[in-house]
Amino acid sequence: MGSGAPSATSKDVDTPTAGQDDSVLLDAYSRTVVSAAARVAPAVVNIDVKQRVNVQRGTRELSGNGSGFIITPDGFILTNSHVVHAANSITVNLPDGREYPAQVTGDDPDTDLAVIRIDAPQLIHVRLADSENLRVGQLVIAIGNPLGFQASVTAGVISALGRSMHAQSGRLIDNIVQTDAALNPGNSGGPLVNSAGEVVGVNTAMIRPAQGICFAIASNTARLVAGWLIRDGRIRRGYIGVAGQNVPIHRRIIRFYRLPLETGVLVVSIEKNSPAERAGLREGDLMVAFNGQPIGSVHDLHKILVGEQIGVSASLTVIRHTEKLELSILPAESRSE
């Protein structure tokens, strides 16, 4: 036969099979998880606590444990409030085997966050990312000490954003991150990490007996709360009595009212006899500014409602249907204080 062009069935170049493609993708996924875990794991600690409780015949000492992670080189550690609240003694175990006593710097049950501190040299700390950049479906990694198994790593995705859940104090925590990265008792207080090895949340809860429904406190909330706890040891928090959710604003409303942000806070529910109810706020209102400061998220509102705004009359700008309204509101101090 003559030497013509290669036939359509000839294979001069190996073509990857579907199985080979899966292998390449799995390797890339694995490398991402391995890299992120390697960056963060040296800063993740195991926290052992002891608490004395009153019983019929005196007192009894209870033991518990949880996770935390180092956020500064001088020993400040972020964890959950429910891990260390009312503890009589706290011991921190570092990944390298060192063990140190810890003291509570500040505790905020309303957000289920606490900061403790150890006096130790050569500490590795993590970076808190901007949780406003999170997207549903994004890869995340949870690191902690579930059931005493130190430095356990699980991976999953962001399942939903903007969830709300009740803290043990009864207060509703807004802007919660939902993930399917597996959490178990002992994971509480550990970091939820993005593919770059940055902390995007503080793992706090899972729903039992459901599988794959776990929650973390967003890193922006954690950064705000940790800053106040380190500075003052407590948070004097303003309270207006609403549960809110971050939502996009329709472009026509943005253009018509020349709003500076494309998102606002939707009022999901209002507490009875609260400052919000007295101000005339309604469910379905969209909060877009407080005293002239734009509100693009629940986090923005929380930042404004700390300290100086308590007991001071303020202007709350809302969009009701398509109408822009200015309401006068008097934030009170949080009932838990």
N, C-alpha and C positions, 0 to 999 in steps of 0.2 A: 504494500500500500504506500501511497505517496506521503510525503511529510507535510501535512497541512497544519492549520491552527489546532491547538489542543482541544480535545472534545470537552463537552460540558460536564462529563463525568470524571474528568481527570482531577487529581488533588495534588497540586504543586505546593500548596500551603495548608498546614494543619488548621482546621477550623475548630475553635473551642466548643466542646459539647455543653449541653445545659448543665450537666453535673460539674464541669470545670468552672463555668460561670458562677454557680452557687458557691463553689469553693473559694473563688477570688473574693466574692462579696463577703463571705463569712470571715475570711482572713482580715479584710478591712474593718469589719464590725468588731472583731476580736481585738485588733490592734488599738482601736479607739477606746474600748472599755479598759484594756490593760493599761494604756497610757494614762487615762484619766484616773484610774484607781491608784496607779503608782505615784501620781502627783499628790493625791489627797490623803491616802492611807497613813502616811507618817504623822499627820496632824490629827488623826481620829483617836480618841481616847476611850477607855472603859472607865465608867464611874460606879464605884461601890458606895452605897449609902447605908447608914444605920439610923433607925428612928425608934425612940422610946414611946410607947403608947400605954395609956392607963387601962388596966384590966381589973377584974373583981378583987384580986388578991395582991394588988400593987401595980408594978409596971412590967412591961415585956418589951424586949428589943426585937425589932423587925429588921430584916436585911432586904436590900433590893439592888438592882443595878440598871444602868442605862448607858447611853453613849453621849459623846460630846465631841467638839472639835475646836482646836486652838485657833483663835482669830487674831492674836497679836504676838509678837516675839517675846513680850514680857509676861506671858502666862495667862492671859484672859481666855476663858473657854466658854463657848456658847453651848447651851443644852436646853432641854425642856424644863419648865417649872415643875411639872409633876414628877420629874426624876429626883430633884433635890429639895423640894418644898418640905419644910419642917424637919429636915434631917438634923440629927445630933452630931453626926460625923460623916465626912465625905473623903473618900480616897480615890485618887486618879491614877490609873495604870497607863503608862505610855506604851506605844508599840515596841519600843526598844527594851522593854522590861523594867524600866525605872518606875518607881512608885512614890507618890507624894500626897501629903494631906492637902485638902483644898478648903477654901473659905468662900461663902456666898458673897459676891459683890453686890448683886441685886437680883430680885425675883419679881416677875410680873405674871401672876396667874391668869390675867385677862387675855394675854396672848400666848400663854403656855410657854413662855421663854424665860430663861434665867442665865446669868453670867456668874461663873465661879472663877477662882484664880489659884494658881499654884506658883510657888517660888522655885523655878528650875532653870538651869542654863541650857543653851543650845536647843531651842524649841523651833520646830517647823510649823508655820502657820499657813492658813488658806486664804484665798481671796473670795470675797462675796461679789457675785455678778449682779447685773441689773435684771431683776425678774420680770420687768415689763417687756423684755425682749423674748420671753418664752413663747413658744408656739405649740399648739396641740399636735401630737405626733412626734415631737422632738425626742431624741434619745436622752435618757437620764440614767444615772447610776447611783444606787444607794449603798452607803458604807456604814457599818456599825457592828454591834456586838450582840446579835440576837441570841437569847438563851445562853449567854456566856461564851458563845463562839466568837472569839475576837477577830476583828478586821474581816468580817464576812462581806462579800460584794454581791449585789444583785443588780440586774439591769432591766430596763423597760422603756416606756415612753411616757410623755405627758398625756394623760387621758382627758383632762379638762382643766380650765383655768377659771378663776373668779368664783370658786365655791365658797360656801360659808359653813362653819361648824361651831358648836358650842364648846367653850373651854370649861374646865372643871369648876371655874368660878361662876359659870352660868352665862358669862358674856359671850355674845356671838363674835367669832373671829372671821373677818372678811378676807377676801383675796387669797383663799387657800388653793394650793396646787394639788390636783389629783393625779396619781400615777399608778401604773400597774407593776412598778418595781417592787418585788416582794418585801414586806416588812413583817417582823415578828417581835414579840416582847423582848426588850433589850435594844432594839433599833432606835427607840425613842431618843431624840436629841442628836442623832447622827446626821451627817450632811447628805443632801440630794444634790448631785453634781452633774454638770453638763459635759459635753464631749471634750471641752477644753480644760477640764479639771477645775472649773470654777463652781463655787457653791451657789445653787439657785433656790435652795429651800432647806428647812430644818424638819426632818422626818418626825412626825408626831403621833400618828394614829393609823389604825387599819380597821376595817369593818369585819367583824366576825359573825357568822362563819363564811362570809363571802370571800372569794379569792380574787386578787388583782384589783382591789379597791382600797387604795392607801392614800394618805394625805400628808402634805408638808406645808409648813408656814413659809410663805414667800420670802426670799432673801431681802427684798427691800423693806419689808416689815421687820425682819430680824435685825437689819442694819440700824434702823431707826431706834428700835427698842434697846438694842445692845449699847448704842451710844449714850442714851439717857441713863441706863443702869450703871454703866461705867462711870459716868460723870456724877450722878446724884444718888445712885443706889436704889432709886424708885422712879416711877413715872406718875406725875400728877396729870391725869388725863381728863380732857374735856369730853363731855357726853351730850349728844343731842337726841339719841334715842331712835336711830334708824338702822336698818340693815340695807346695805347697798350693793350694787353689782356694776362693774365696769361695762359700758356699752358704747358702740359707735354712734355718732350723731349724724343725722341725715345731712347730706351736702347742701341741700337748699336752705336748711336752718342755719348751717354754718355760714353760708354766704350772706343770708338775709340779715343776721345779727352780728356778722363779722366776728365770729368766735375764734379765739386764738388756737384752740385745740379741737381735735376731731373726735374726742371721746369725752364722756361725762359719767356721772354716777347715778344710776337708776335707783329710785327709792322702791325697795322690794316690800318692806314692812315698816310700820311705825309703832313704837311702844306707847301704851296708854299713859297719859299725864306726863309726857316727856316734853322737853323743849321744842322738839320738832312738831309735836301735835299742837302745842300752844302757839307756835309760829304760823300754823295753817298749812304745813306741808302735807302733801297727800301721796298715797301710793301711786306709782306711775310717773311722778314728777322726775325730771332730770336735773340734777344739781350740776351747775357748770362753773360757779364761782362762789368764793366765800370772802367777804370784805374786799372784793375786787381782784382777789387772787384766783386765777383759773384753776378749776378742779377737773383733772382728766382721769382720775382713778381714785379708788378707795384709799390707796396709799397717800395720795395728795391730801385728802381730807384729814387722814390721821395725823399727818405732819403738821397741819394747821391747828388741829384741836389738841395740842399738847401745851400745858402750862399757861402761857400768857393770855389765852383766849377765854379762860374760865371766868364766868361772872361778868363778862364784858359784852354788851349788846353789839351784834354784828349784822351785816347785810348778807343774806343768802340769795344768790341768783339761781332761778330755776326756769326750765322750759316745761310748761304745762300744755300738752297737746302741741300747738304751734306758737303759743303766746309766751313771751318772756316776762317773768315776774320778779320783783324784788321783795323778799320777805325779811322781817326783822326777827332775829333769833338770839336767845340768851343761853349760851352753853353753860351747863352745870358741871360740877366736878363728878367724876365717875363714882358710882355708889359703892364700888369695892374699896375705895380709898378711905 
